[in-house]
Amino acid sequence: MTTTPEAQQSTPHITQHRAAPARPAPPGRPPRWKQTILTFVGIYPMLTVFQLIWGKDLAALPLPIRVLITVAVVAPLATYVVFPALTKLAGPLMRPAAPRSRPTR
C-alpha cells in the first residue's frame, strides 16, 4: 500500500519510550536514597502522631476529606518545621559521597 506525502505527514508517529537510566545526584546534593530515607524518617512519625491524636475524630468523614485534612496539616508542618530540622540534624550524613579515585597500576 502506498501513501501520499500528505497522509504520511498527518499519520502520528509511534515512538518507543524507554525508562531513563538512573542519574547520579547533581554535585552538592545528597543521593536520592538518602533523601528517601530522610523523608520516611520525617513523614512516618508525623502521620502516626496525627492519626493517634485526630484519627478517631476524623474517622466519620469520607476518606477523601480525611486525606485532604491530613495533607493540609502534615505538608506545611513537614516543609517548614520537620524537614529543616532533620536536614540540619542529618547534615553530615546527607553530604554526597566523595568521588572514588581509581587505583593506578
ZALOMI-731450 format. One record per atom (N, C-alpha, C): residue in three letters; atom name; x, y, z. Coordinates in Angstrom, 2 decimals. Layout:
REM residues N
(r ALA CA (X Y Z));
...
//
This chain:
REM residues 105
(r MET N (0.84 -1.17 0.00));
(r MET CA (0.00 0.00 0.00));
(r MET C (0.89 1.24 0.00));
(r THR N (0.59 2.17 -0.86));
(r THR CA (1.37 3.40 -0.93));
(r THR C (0.58 4.51 -0.30));
(r THR N (1.30 5.47 0.26));
(r THR CA (0.64 6.62 0.87));
(r THR C (1.19 7.89 0.25));
(r THR N (0.37 8.90 0.26));
(r THR CA (0.79 10.18 -0.28));
(r THR C (1.61 10.91 0.78));
(r PRO N (2.41 11.88 0.37));
(r PRO CA (3.18 12.65 1.36));
(r PRO C (2.28 13.33 2.38));
(r GLU N (1.09 13.77 1.94));
(r GLU CA (0.17 14.42 2.88));
(r GLU C (-0.29 13.44 3.95));
(r ALA N (-0.58 12.20 3.57));
(r ALA CA (-1.03 11.19 4.51));
(r ALA C (0.08 10.83 5.48));
(r GLN N (1.31 10.80 4.98));
(r GLN CA (2.44 10.48 5.84));
(r GLN C (2.64 11.56 6.90));
(r GLN N (2.42 12.80 6.53));
(r GLN CA (2.61 13.89 7.48));
(r GLN C (1.53 13.89 8.55));
(r SER N (0.33 13.48 8.21));
(r SER CA (-0.75 13.53 9.20));
(r SER C (-0.82 12.27 10.05));
(r THR N (-0.08 11.23 9.68));
(r THR CA (-0.10 10.00 10.45));
(r THR C (0.77 10.18 11.69));
(r PRO N (0.20 9.90 12.86));
(r PRO CA (1.02 10.07 14.07));
(r PRO C (2.12 9.02 14.11));
(r HIS N (3.24 9.43 14.61));
(r HIS CA (4.38 8.53 14.73));
(r HIS C (4.32 7.84 16.08));
(r ILE N (4.55 6.57 16.07));
(r ILE CA (4.58 5.82 17.31));
(r ILE C (6.03 5.72 17.73));
(r THR N (6.28 6.17 18.92));
(r THR CA (7.65 6.12 19.43));
(r THR C (7.71 5.15 20.59));
(r GLN N (8.84 4.57 20.77));
(r GLN CA (9.02 3.64 21.86));
(r GLN C (9.68 4.39 23.00));
(r HIS N (9.04 4.35 24.16));
(r HIS CA (9.58 5.05 25.33));
(r HIS C (10.35 4.05 26.18));
(r ARG N (11.51 4.46 26.56));
(r ARG CA (12.34 3.63 27.43));
(r ARG C (12.58 4.38 28.72));
(r ALA N (12.71 3.64 29.79));
(r ALA CA (12.99 4.27 31.08));
(r ALA C (14.37 4.92 31.01));
(r ALA N (14.42 6.13 31.52));
(r ALA CA (15.70 6.85 31.53));
(r ALA C (16.63 6.17 32.53));
(r PRO N (17.89 6.07 32.22));
(r PRO CA (18.82 5.45 33.18));
(r PRO C (18.93 6.32 34.42));
(r ALA N (19.14 5.68 35.56));
(r ALA CA (19.27 6.42 36.81));
(r ALA C (20.50 7.31 36.73));
(r ARG N (20.30 8.56 37.08));
(r ARG CA (21.41 9.51 37.05));
(r ARG C (21.88 9.77 38.47));
(r PRO N (23.16 9.97 38.66));
(r PRO CA (23.64 10.30 40.00));
(r PRO C (23.15 11.69 40.39));
(r ALA N (23.09 11.92 41.68));
(r ALA CA (22.65 13.22 42.18));
(r ALA C (23.62 14.30 41.70));
(r PRO N (23.08 15.50 41.39));
(r PRO CA (23.96 16.59 40.99));
(r PRO C (24.95 16.92 42.11));
(r PRO N (26.09 17.49 41.78));
(r PRO CA (27.07 17.83 42.80));
(r PRO C (26.45 18.74 43.86));
(r GLY N (26.75 18.45 45.10));
(r GLY CA (26.25 19.28 46.19));
(r GLY C (24.91 18.80 46.73));
(r ARG N (24.28 17.85 46.09));
(r ARG CA (23.01 17.32 46.58));
(r ARG C (23.22 15.89 47.05));
(r PRO N (22.49 15.50 48.10));
(r PRO CA (22.65 14.13 48.57));
(r PRO C (22.04 13.14 47.58));
(r PRO N (22.48 11.90 47.61));
(r PRO CA (21.88 10.89 46.74));
(r PRO C (20.40 10.72 47.06));
(r ARG N (19.65 10.29 46.08));
(r ARG CA (18.19 10.14 46.25));
(r ARG C (17.84 9.14 47.34));
(r TRP N (18.63 8.09 47.50));
(r TRP CA (18.28 7.10 48.52));
(r TRP C (18.38 7.72 49.91));
(r LYS N (19.32 8.63 50.11));
(r LYS CA (19.42 9.31 51.40));
(r LYS C (18.24 10.27 51.59));
(r GLN N (17.84 10.95 50.53));
(r GLN CA (16.67 11.83 50.61));
(r GLN C (15.41 11.02 50.92));
(r THR N (15.31 9.85 50.33));
(r THR CA (14.15 8.99 50.56));
(r THR C (14.08 8.54 52.02));
(r ILE N (15.21 8.14 52.56));
(r ILE CA (15.24 7.71 53.96));
(r ILE C (14.89 8.87 54.88));
(r LEU N (15.44 10.04 54.62));
(r LEU CA (15.14 11.21 55.44));
(r LEU C (13.65 11.57 55.35));
(r THR N (13.07 11.45 54.17));
(r THR CA (11.64 11.71 54.01));
(r THR C (10.82 10.73 54.84));
(r PHE N (11.17 9.45 54.77));
(r PHE CA (10.46 8.44 55.56));
(r PHE C (10.58 8.74 57.05));
(r VAL N (11.79 9.08 57.50));
(r VAL CA (12.02 9.37 58.91));
(r VAL C (11.20 10.58 59.37));
(r GLY N (10.94 11.52 58.48));
(r GLY CA (10.15 12.69 58.84));
(r GLY C (8.65 12.47 58.72));
(r ILE N (8.21 11.83 57.66));
(r ILE CA (6.77 11.70 57.38));
(r ILE C (6.10 10.65 58.25));
(r TYR N (6.71 9.48 58.38));
(r TYR CA (6.06 8.39 59.11));
(r TYR C (5.66 8.79 60.54));
(r PRO N (6.58 9.33 61.34));
(r PRO CA (6.18 9.71 62.70));
(r PRO C (5.10 10.81 62.72));
(r MET N (5.18 11.75 61.78));
(r MET CA (4.15 12.80 61.75));
(r MET C (2.77 12.22 61.47));
(r LEU N (2.69 11.33 60.48));
(r LEU CA (1.40 10.72 60.16));
(r LEU C (0.89 9.85 61.30));
(r THR N (1.79 9.14 61.96));
(r THR CA (1.39 8.30 63.07));
(r THR C (0.84 9.13 64.23));
(r VAL N (1.54 10.19 64.58));
(r VAL CA (1.08 11.06 65.67));
(r VAL C (-0.23 11.74 65.29));
(r PHE N (-0.32 12.20 64.05));
(r PHE CA (-1.55 12.84 63.59));
(r PHE C (-2.74 11.88 63.75));
(r GLN N (-2.56 10.62 63.35));
(r GLN CA (-3.64 9.64 63.44));
(r GLN C (-3.95 9.29 64.90));
(r LEU N (-2.94 9.25 65.75));
(r LEU CA (-3.18 8.98 67.17));
(r LEU C (-4.00 10.09 67.81));
(r ILE N (-3.70 11.32 67.44));
(r ILE CA (-4.38 12.46 68.05));
(r ILE C (-5.76 12.69 67.45));
(r TRP N (-5.86 12.73 66.12));
(r TRP CA (-7.12 13.11 65.48));
(r TRP C (-7.79 11.99 64.67));
(r GLY N (-7.22 10.83 64.64));
(r GLY CA (-7.76 9.74 63.83));
(r GLY C (-9.20 9.39 64.14));
(r LYS N (-9.54 9.28 65.44));
(r LYS CA (-10.91 8.92 65.82));
(r LYS C (-11.90 10.03 65.46));
(r ASP N (-11.48 11.28 65.59));
(r ASP CA (-12.36 12.40 65.25));
(r ASP C (-12.62 12.45 63.75));
(r LEU N (-11.63 12.08 62.96));
(r LEU CA (-11.77 12.16 61.50));
(r LEU C (-12.39 10.89 60.90));
(r ALA N (-12.51 9.83 61.68));
(r ALA CA (-12.98 8.54 61.16));
(r ALA C (-14.37 8.62 60.53));
(r ALA N (-15.20 9.52 61.00));
(r ALA CA (-16.57 9.61 60.48));
(r ALA C (-16.62 10.31 59.11));
(r LEU N (-15.56 11.00 58.76));
(r LEU CA (-15.54 11.73 57.48));
(r LEU C (-15.22 10.78 56.32));
(r PRO N (-15.65 11.14 55.12));
(r PRO CA (-15.28 10.33 53.95));
(r PRO C (-13.76 10.35 53.75));
(r LEU N (-13.23 9.27 53.20));
(r LEU CA (-11.79 9.13 53.03));
(r LEU C (-11.13 10.31 52.31));
(r PRO N (-11.69 10.81 51.18));
(r PRO CA (-11.01 11.94 50.53));
(r PRO C (-10.89 13.17 51.43));
(r ILE N (-11.88 13.40 52.27));
(r ILE CA (-11.83 14.56 53.19));
(r ILE C (-10.79 14.31 54.28));
(r ARG N (-10.73 13.08 54.81));
(r ARG CA (-9.71 12.76 55.83));
(r ARG C (-8.31 12.96 55.28));
(r VAL N (-8.09 12.48 54.04));
(r VAL CA (-6.76 12.62 53.42));
(r VAL C (-6.46 14.10 53.18));
(r LEU N (-7.44 14.85 52.71));
(r LEU CA (-7.25 16.28 52.47));
(r LEU C (-6.83 17.00 53.75));
(r ILE N (-7.52 16.73 54.85));
(r ILE CA (-7.19 17.37 56.13));
(r ILE C (-5.80 16.95 56.58));
(r THR N (-5.50 15.66 56.44));
(r THR CA (-4.18 15.17 56.85));
(r THR C (-3.06 15.84 56.06));
(r VAL N (-3.22 15.91 54.76));
(r VAL CA (-2.19 16.54 53.91));
(r VAL C (-2.10 18.03 54.21));
(r ALA N (-3.23 18.69 54.44));
(r ALA CA (-3.23 20.13 54.72));
(r ALA C (-2.49 20.45 56.02));
(r VAL N (-2.47 19.51 56.96));
(r VAL CA (-1.75 19.73 58.22));
(r VAL C (-0.29 19.27 58.11));
(r VAL N (-0.09 18.07 57.56));
(r VAL CA (1.25 17.47 57.56));
(r VAL C (2.20 18.13 56.56));
(r ALA N (1.74 18.49 55.37));
(r ALA CA (2.64 19.05 54.35));
(r ALA C (3.31 20.35 54.81));
(r PRO N (2.56 21.34 55.29));
(r PRO CA (3.25 22.56 55.76));
(r PRO C (4.14 22.30 56.97));
(r LEU N (3.68 21.44 57.87));
(r LEU CA (4.49 21.10 59.04));
(r LEU C (5.81 20.45 58.61));
(r ALA N (5.73 19.55 57.65));
(r ALA CA (6.93 18.89 57.14));
(r ALA C (7.85 19.88 56.45));
(r THR N (7.29 20.74 55.62));
(r THR CA (8.08 21.68 54.83));
(r THR C (8.78 22.74 55.68));
(r TYR N (8.07 23.29 56.65));
(r TYR CA (8.61 24.42 57.38));
(r TYR C (9.20 24.10 58.75));
(r VAL N (8.89 22.92 59.31));
(r VAL CA (9.39 22.60 60.64));
(r VAL C (10.25 21.34 60.64));
(r VAL N (9.68 20.23 60.21));
(r VAL CA (10.33 18.94 60.38));
(r VAL C (11.53 18.77 59.44));
(r PHE N (11.36 19.01 58.13));
(r PHE CA (12.47 18.79 57.20));
(r PHE C (13.65 19.74 57.44));
(r PRO N (13.44 21.01 57.72));
(r PRO CA (14.61 21.83 58.04));
(r PRO C (15.36 21.32 59.27));
(r ALA N (14.62 20.88 60.29));
(r ALA CA (15.28 20.36 61.49));
(r ALA C (16.01 19.05 61.19));
(r LEU N (15.37 18.16 60.44));
(r LEU CA (16.02 16.90 60.08));
(r LEU C (17.25 17.12 59.19));
(r THR N (17.14 18.06 58.26));
(r THR CA (18.26 18.35 57.37));
(r THR C (19.45 18.87 58.17));
(r LYS N (19.18 19.74 59.13));
(r LYS CA (20.26 20.27 59.96));
(r LYS C (20.85 19.16 60.83));
(r LEU N (19.98 18.33 61.39));
(r LEU CA (20.43 17.25 62.26));
(r LEU C (21.23 16.20 61.48));
(r ALA N (20.80 15.88 60.28));
(r ALA CA (21.45 14.85 59.47));
(r ALA C (22.45 15.43 58.48));
(r GLY N (22.82 16.68 58.65));
(r GLY CA (23.71 17.37 57.72));
(r GLY C (24.90 16.57 57.23));
(r PRO N (25.75 16.09 58.15));
(r PRO CA (26.93 15.35 57.68));
(r PRO C (26.57 14.06 56.94));
(r LEU N (25.51 13.42 57.32));
(r LEU CA (25.11 12.18 56.66));
(r LEU C (24.54 12.42 55.27));
(r MET N (24.02 13.61 55.04));
(r MET CA (23.36 13.91 53.76));
(r MET C (24.33 14.40 52.69));
(r ARG N (25.56 14.68 53.07));
(r ARG CA (26.52 15.14 52.06));
(r ARG C (26.79 14.03 51.06));
(r PRO N (26.93 14.38 49.81));
(r PRO CA (27.23 13.35 48.82));
(r PRO C (28.60 12.74 49.09));
(r ALA N (28.72 11.46 48.75));
(r ALA CA (29.99 10.78 48.94));
(r ALA C (31.05 11.37 48.02));
(r ALA N (32.26 11.41 48.50));
(r ALA CA (33.37 11.90 47.68));
(r ALA C (33.58 10.92 46.54));
(r PRO N (33.91 11.43 45.35));
(r PRO CA (34.13 10.52 44.23));
(r PRO C (35.32 9.61 44.52));
(r ARG N (35.14 8.37 44.14));
(r ARG CA (36.22 7.39 44.35));
(r ARG C (37.25 7.52 43.25));
(r SER N (38.49 7.47 43.63));
(r SER CA (39.54 7.52 42.61));
(r SER C (39.91 6.07 42.28));
(r ARG N (40.20 5.84 41.02));
(r ARG CA (40.60 4.51 40.59));
(r ARG C (42.08 4.31 40.85));
(r PRO N (42.40 3.15 41.37));
(r PRO CA (43.83 2.89 41.62));
(r PRO C (44.59 2.83 40.30));
(r THR N (45.77 3.39 40.32));
(r THR CA (46.60 3.36 39.11));
(r THR C (47.51 2.15 39.18));
(r ARG N (47.80 1.60 38.05));
(r ARG CA (48.66 0.40 38.01));
(r ARG C (50.02 0.74 37.52));
//
